[in-house]
Amino acid sequence: MNIEQKLTATVIAALNTLYGQEVPEKMVQLQKTKKEFEGHLTLVVFPFLKMSKKGPEPTAQEIGEYLKQHAPELVADYNAVKGFLNLTIASDCWIELLNSIHADAEYGITKADENSPLVMIEYSSPNTNKPLHLGHVRNNLLGWALANVMAANGNKVVKTNIVNDRGIHICKSMLAWLKYGNGETPESSGKKGDHLIGDYYVAFDKHYKAEVKELMAQYQAEGMSEEEAKAKAEANSPLMLEAREMLRKWEANDPEVRGLWEKMNNWVYAGFDETYAQMGVGFDKIYYESQTYLEGKEKVMEGLEKGFFFRKEDNSVWADLTAEGLDHKLLLRGDGTSVYMTQDIGTAKLRFQDYPIDKMIYVVGNEQNYHFQVLSILLDKLGFEWGKGLVHFSYGMVELPEGKMKSREGTVVDADDLMAAMIETAKETSAELGKLDGLTQEEADNIARIVGLGALKYFILKVDARKNMTFNPKESIDFNGNTGPFIQYTYARIQSVLRKAAEQGIEIPAIIPAGLQLSTKEEGLIQMLADFKNTVKQAGTDYNPSVIANYAYDLVKEYNQFYHDFSILREENEALKVFRLALSQNVGKIVKLAMGLLGIEVPERM
């Protein structure tokens, strides 16, 4: 039994003795005592006033006095503030609680078993016409952290990705490479494949804009308005017409176009794999839009036959969602080509064939909120059991202090460049602060990688995903404040203390003996360690990894104050010294578990 459970049972017994009433557990409301009051846990007394037939304060005093006299091993002291009874828990209870945390190497983590529900999480969803950028970084980090959090809550988790590898945007890169590439390859250029293809996507846009400008001037000279000239120029651009023709050939399985498409996509996948590896994320299963869109068309036709959908005069297929308070949704164009919704239905069909999914979570930006509202209704209509309960983990946009990014214009913040810059900044900052002194070059490089990527990941994950955010690289790498490096440095500091203790021959026993008088700060730290279990649960229930990030920061902030105010290795009382080492060791363990759930490494030395 934990402290809250023991206290609840003791309060129930006290109420029975004092007022002759049996009360159910749910009537006993305990909460953490507010910082401005003395105590650890607060009992809300208002539900017991009818039975005590007294005011809030006398009732609180009466219950408090009873607990102190009859359960001194649990309640050391109390104070009553109106209808709130603040209880100070006895030191030995905290030592017992620390021992239970100490004995559990993965405290707070619930492992899945064969009966656990299967949660599938989709994230990343890149296009094969450009490298991953800052927006993908937020998506991947959120997806990976959420997968870890769901697994830590006892779910079986399948991490999945859908690659958008077909469509007009892909053809634009292919056509530009054919026209302006002179056979350039990743090997001949020394560029990663995704960067090389991204350059040709930008090149297409540059040439297309030039064409449109030229045609507009021609049409305007013929007396057209600017608006008319622009629309006609865009429709008649030879480059865009060629790209559309290439897409038609791709859809018709033209061997030459398909061969080029495969070659260029493979260059991109090799590039993506490098980026994912550096970011520390991965997938259990990858689906490709080129394989799923036909399945979607089939499923839509099935829905049409069953009367779920209807066909318009132009041959297009639609879903009427007015009964659900929405509008009509296009599923197949008049020429039979699919839209994103069709592809998502096809992907859902394949996934459901591959896995017995209980819950499906899509990690996709908040500009797609309506899309997933519609998808949920359509999947439910089409008979997917998890359709109605699908979760759209909707997150806000991420920008840099300079503002928005546009991939067509090549002004996007590239994920590889960003990670390289973060590692370089970490190296410079760590060197300036003397944190790399006495390390080999290899160790210094590894620590710079851990700190740089930790700073990036933590800065993004500490923000509630639903909010838009501005990523500030300089701010993120500070060794003070609510940052990854501050948490990592505290972990490394704890490991340093533990190494020194080991060098002095001090062993931390499996069970810390009772009988010590602890300080408020030490008791508070143990209470915070115990909170990790509920924090993991809350992060899973709310689909919110930022809860764990901010818990880790609060914990290390509290530990640093303790470290500043109390001696550890210089403590003369041997039993107290061993207790403080055990406390430090468990703070380190919980910090490592929390940061691990976020996909952030912590260095053993720094």
Secondary structure, DSSP 8 states (H G I E B T S, - for coil): --HHHHHHHHHHHHHHHHH-----GGG--EEE--TTSS-SEEEE-GGGHHHHTS-HHHHHHHHHHHHHHH-TTTEEEEEEETTEEEEEE-HHHHHHHHHHHHT-TTTT-B---TTS-EEEEE----BTTS--BHHHHHHHHHHHHHHHHHHHBT-EEEEEEEEB--SHHHHHHHHHHHHH-TT--HHHHT--HHHHHHHHHHHHHHHHHHHHHHHHHHHHHTT--HHHHHHHHHHH-HHHHHHHHHHHHHHTT-HHHHHHHHHHHHHHHHHHHHHHHHHT---SEEEEHHHHHHHHHHHHHHHHHTTSEEE-TTS-EEEE-GGGT--EEEEE-TTS-B-HHHHHHHHHHHHHHHS--SEEEEEEEGGGHHHHHHHHHHHHHTT-TTSTT-EEEEE--EEBTTB---TTTT-S-BHHHHHHHHHHHHHHHHHHTTTTTT--HHHHHHHHHHHHHHHHHHHHHTS-TTS-EE--HHHHT-SSSSSHHHHHHHHHHHHHHHHHHHHTT----SS--S-----HHHHHHHHHHHTHHHHHHHHHHTT-THHHHHHHHHHHHHHHHHHHHS-STT-SSHHHHHHHHHHHHHHHHHHHHHHHHTT----S--
